[in-house]
Amino acid sequence: PPTPPGNGQALLPSLRRTLADGAFTRLLTVFVANGIAAAVPATLFPFFVADVLGAESASGALLALYFVAGAASLPLWVRLAARLGRVRAWLAAMALAMLAFAGAGSLGHGDTTAFALICLASGLALGADLALPAAIAADLGERQGRAGACFGVWNLAAKLNLALAAGLALPLLAWLGYQPGSGTGLPALSFTYALLPLAFKAVAAALLWRW
C-alpha cells in the first residue's frame, strides 16, 4: 500500500533519538567491532584454505563444521546466558573465539586437522554471536520504547559489517603484496586472516566489558 504522508519525517526523529542513546550506540559499536572480527576471516576463508593450507578441496567440509558447530551451540549459550547474564556469556564467547584464532596465524601447508579444530571452536563461539547481541539490543530497545528503531539500525549494521570487512581486508592484502594462487604474500594473508580479527575481537571485548 502507499506510504502515508509524513511517515518518513516521523521515522528520522526516531532514528536520531535511537542513535543519540549512549547505551545503544556503545552497544552498537561493540557489535560492529565484533562483526568485523567475524567477517574478515569469512571473506578470506577460501584464500586461506587454498593458499596457506593447500586444502582447497576441504573448504566445503570445513565450512560445514563451522556452521554446524555454531547451530549446535545455540542452546548452550542460551542456558549459559540464563545463568551468567547475556553480557557475561557473550564475553565468554569472545574469549573462546580469541583462543581459537590465536593459533591460526602459525598454520601452514597441510595443517588441515589443526584448522578443523579452530573451525570447531570458533563455530561454537559463533552460536553466541547469533543468539545474544540482538537479544541484548532488543531488551534495551524495549526498555526505552524504541524497539523497532533499534531493530532497524541493528540490522543495517549487520549488513554493513561484511562490506566494511571486505573494504578493509582486500585492499590491505593487495597493499601487502598478496596475490591469490601465486604463493606470494602468504605471511600477509595469515596476518590478515588470523591476527587482524583478533585485534578487532579484543577491542569488542574491551568495549563490552566497559559497557
N, C-alpha and C positions, 0 to 999 in steps of 0.2 A: 504493500500500500504506500501511497505518497507520504513523505515525511511531513508532519505538521509544521507550519512556520514557527520559527523560534527555538526548535529543538537543538540546533547547532549552537545557538547563542547560550542556551541553558547548559549545554554539555561543557563548554570551555571553562566557565567558572568552577564547575565541579571538578574538572581535571586540575585546574590551578590550585584549588583547595587541597586536593589529594596530594599533589606534589609539594605543597607548602607544609605538609605534615612532616615534622622532623623524624618521628619514629618510622614512618613508612618509607621515606626517602633513604634513610640509613639502611633499612632492611633491603630496599631495592638495590642499593649499592653492593651489599653482600651478595645478593642474588646474581647481579651482573658479573662480579668478580669470580664467583663460583661457577657461573655458566660458561665464562670464557675458559676457565681452567678445564672444564669438561669438553668444550667444543674444539679447542686446539688439537688435542690428540684424536678427536673424532675426525677432524679434517685431514690430519696427516697419517691416519692409520694405514691406508693402503700403501703409502710410500714407505713407511717404516717397516711394515711386514715384508714388502718385496725387496727393498734395497738394503736394509740393515740386517734383517733376519734371514733373508734369502728363502722365504717360505710363502711366496705369493699364493700357492695352491691351498694353503691352510687358512687363508684370510677369512673365508666364509665360516669355517668351524670356530675360529677364534672369536669372531663377532657374535656367533650364536651363543657361545659360552658366556660372553659378557652380558648379553641381554637376558638370557635365561637366569643367570645369577641375580641380575637386578630384579626381575619379576618375582623370583622365589624369595628374595629377601624382604619384600614389601611387608608381609605380616610381622616379621621380626622387628622392623623399625617401628611399626605401629605399636607393638607391645612395649618396646623399649621407650618410646615417647610417652606412653601412658605411665610408665614408672618414673622416668627421669625428667620428663618435660620435653617438649618438641625442640627447644633450642639446644639443650644439652645432647639430645640424641643426634641432632644434625651436626653438632660439633664432633661427636664421636665418629660419625660417618666421614667427615672431612679428615680426621686424623687417620682413619683406615685408608682412605684414598691416597693420602700423602705417603704413608708407609708402603703402600703397594707400588707407587710410582717412583719411590726413591731409588730402586734398583734398575729401573727401565733404561736409564741413560748409560749403564755399563754393559748392556746386552750387545751381542754381536752375531755374526753369521752362525746359524744353526741352533741358537738358544730359544728354540720354539717352545720347549716344555716350560722353561722358566717364564717365558712371556705368557703362556697359558695360565700359570698361577697368578700372574699380575692381572690378567683379564678377569680371572675368577674373583680376586679380592676387590678390584676396582668395580666390578659388576655388583658385588654385594653392597658397596658404598652407593652405587647408583640408585638402589632402591630407596634410600633416604632422600636423595635429591628429587625423586619422583613424587614422594609422599609428603614430605614435611614442609618445604619452603612455602608452597602455595597454601597449605593449611594454616601456617603462621600468619601469612598475609591476609587470608580470609578472616581469621579471628580478629586481627587488627582492624580491618575494614568494617566488620560488623559492629565492633565496639564504638567506632566513630561514625557510624551511619552512612558510610560511603563504600559499601561492599562492591557495588557494580563498577564504580570508577576505579577502585583498587584492582579489581579483577582485569579490567581492560588494560590498564597500564602494565600490570604484571605480564599479561600475555604478549604485549608489544615488546617488552624487554626480553622475554624468552625467544622471540623470533629474531631480535637484533643480535643476540649472543653469537649465533652462528656466523652472521655477517661480520661482526667485529672480530671474531676469531680468525676467519679466513683473511680478512683485510689486514690483520696483524701478522699471522704466521707465514702466509705465502710470500709476501714481499720481503719479509725478514730472511726467509730461506734463500730467495733469489739473491739478495744482497750479500749473504754469507757464502754464496758460491755453489749451493746445492743444485744439481741437475738430475732430474729423475731418470733412473735406468742407466746412468753413466758410471756410477761408482764414485762420483766426485761430490765432495761436500758432505759425506756421511756423518762426521762429527757434528756438523751444524744441524743435520736432521735429528740426530739423537738429542742434542741440546734443546731444540725447539719442541720436539715431541714430548720429552720427559721433564726437563728441568724448568722450562717456561711455565707449564701448567702447575708445577709445584709452587712456583713463586706466586701465581695468582691464587692458588688454593690457600697458601699461608696468609695472604692478605685477607681473603674472605673469612678465614677462621678468626683472625685477629679482630676484624670488624664485627663479626658476630659475637665474639666474646665481650666486646665493649658494648654492643647493642643490648 
